[in-house]
Amino acid sequence: MSDLATRIRQVHAHVGGLRSERDKLADTVSSLEEGARETKRNVEVLHARIMELERENEVLRLVKPAAAAETDRSGSKERIDELVSEIDRCLALLKN
């Protein structure tokens, strides 16, 4: 009988350890799920920003005619280069 009681205590201890491990894993899963939701929100924000920048870029292309003076073109070119760089940064963030 003593052997059976010892075995039952061991099983209870093992079950307690498994419950503890399950609770830790559940916390980890919750944390990872929250991280995934936050990452998804960031991706959506970055996609919206890319679309906004692309629209702004298109407007700039339409507003400044190709035959504009060189000084106007250099200013527009700098602005377009900035927008393209920002779009590239957004795309790089999305890839990560």
Buried (B, 14 or more C-beta within 10 A) or exposed (E): EEEEEEEEEEEEEEEEEEEEEEEEEEEEEEEEEEEEEEEEEEEEEBEEBBEEBEEBBEEBEEEBEEEEEEEEBEEBEEBBEEBEEBBEEBEEBEEE
